[in-house]
Amino acid sequence: MKKRRVRETVLALGAESKGVYALQKGRRLIVSRDFGDLADYDNFSRFEKAVKRELKRSSPGIIVSDMHPGYNSTDLAEEIMPDSARLFKVQHHHAHIASCMRDNDLKGRVIGVAFDGTGYGPDGSIWGGEFLISTFKSFKRAAHLEYLPMPGGDKAVAEPWRMAAAYLQNSFGDKFLDLKIPFVRRLNKDDWHKLKYAVERKINSPLTSSVGRLFDAVSSIILCIFKVNFEAEAAIDLQKSAQEAFGEKGRYKNNVIRRKGIYVIDVKEMIRGIVRDIEDGIGPPIIAARFHNSISNIILTVCRSLRRESGIKRVAFGGGVFQNRLLFEKALALLNHSGFDLYTHRAFPATDAGISVGQAAIALASPVRPSNITKRSNGARN
């Protein structure tokens, strides 16, 4: 008679922007409330107390964290790990897709589409526009949005004009400052020259493949949004604008290029097309709708290529960008029409609030290897 595997108790601490931990004990999954952004001292203090209470009560054998070395939740996982436990670090976007798979009771391989604002990549860059061939045990990065510098690092989240200027520089070079569009007329050229200097010298300008930052850039170019009060505010305004152009079918050209066994999504032509439309006097709602059509078509194009190579027709969505209902519905219609089976979140959030659920599922499914188990750290937490 086959011996039944005993499940270890797993405590997964999630990510940073949404402080949610998950406890897997046997077949029982317990998910905490959202403690908020853990970069905030008060939020983190409450989260830390709750996690330590859970640690004492449950005595987990595995503690899971994000791979990001700067997350408070990652530092906390290293600090609280008992000598008898193992620390397991999980890549952010793999956790997003695993969360969706867990939500839909999926086994085997899926094409995971993980679109969000920020996630630490194993190459040290900021990921966020990812296509993964994923199981619970492992993932392979199969495609991603082209890398661009993020001028000023985290400041680019609050000031989307920075990513807008970076994308325009990438598409037009220095000549973008001569473009006859409202964004360029309002842009403080001295501020941009200082940032460009920093970018060229790789000063506080990490590379990012984030679709969230692309949405910020396009929102700023089309709607002249230079500052926001919260993450995704500009993208929400862009979605609202696009919904005013109901029925618009147009889209912009994009290039999906094969480089060293991976697809890279080059959006230079899309940015140039957006600028042409602005120069031609086409209204923001139509341009915003065409942008949404373009992103949904990119999802279809890449998923088709990956299906041809892998035979996988199941697609799992994850990441906060898919809170954009317009984008989700457009992508859903295209994928369904092309014969894909699409899965999205039902019980757990698509945002970072669902990350801990995916982390726990990955830790339970994965073999214990030196590459994913980290020894206890004696370093102090910042």
Steps between C-alpha positions, in 0.01 A plus 500: 500500500633842394598720793320832505722809498477708816468869421725735690352814649593802286494867600524728193559871559401640160652811348509869601225721358228275646582354840322164487642175637371146445524190718467157341445235768409161360212557261399821674601837353469810717548843340545810716337836455682765295728702730572753223831616355779355712728792414286692751638458853165464677370250244816295525495503881147353501595246234813396692306444824237291321763289324689434822179393673430263211855366514468419869157344457572289191873409509540487119771286345531728197495879492461661159586849379534697180845507335520880525793583734349838591155388614423527870315168475816333365709639786235390749500145363876477551476649851226274637609170345546238773803272481266209428337672200610563142476833318372475144521802264258520207514720191222760507332426166524124540303553822238707315441219250507228767237695694272496195571129445415426864184709469388286205635163624728469195769234467775474242626777273342832412598809307511758777446866411620709795451875452563734792702798615797352683655162566860399560649293219780245548711714265477793744263703281143607574263261325133562431414411140555125511392188313598184688475132423407404852420212732491514877848351514675727252469763231677611185492861385379471141434865406511847650456867423823665387718641776509875549669707770273626777630856558526579868398151609189501719442870430380395155192343662385832646616702198395313183650767274837336571399173330323697225823683420697174517268332247505804270880512520510130417271548198622833357838567657582859598267626225201419719548844660400654163168314484195726472291334767362639829714268715826632354385860523427454872815300574767676703797451266758575769353227723514252214861587409603433861316167498646404162847566640424265790352234268804504272724445803266238646438706813177398679353383170427126531385314192133403496276284282189614689169533316384714792771754419408483129141589592635791707708622206217484248258664744744786541559538125129495410342672802797714615496346849826602667437405865269256678394443859495119489634220281288425191312831524620601153409157357151526650452838330622349172249214528217746568601700194512186281150401610369822343599362158280191518526293182839634387681216320828666403835399646868577463779296350729308735801279439550171684862404448669168575826555691709214639202268539264757652243737349552871565211743443625818333246784530690778316257492206205520737642809671566658159145420391357660814702815434385513135138477612549784749665713232210424265252632757340165586332519844641332812211247534566349156877488556451346846265237354752417226768455765281255693430314175874484435587352838225237475627411150856464636366249754334304217805511273743378766263231631453367146877477452542320831214261422664408170825419681366332812155369413358674808160662452425590863573863588507631858487873574660660805610844616336829582483622138216252445283702735454706184166355396519640148835336429390174660178477296676581173771240564239245613301542176811461282632195684163325511449561129843345433425183695682569825367409844540811715515494881490798732463553873174424675551461876843665529602844372701540178705768677787450744236419764486155336877444483529309829252236379719434196814495713356232727392285205844523339684415821286190556541377143871568454781264596748619761803629309792722600387754237170573668579442866677779686690463825410712799634856471670666795478845340290774657179610333480862384 
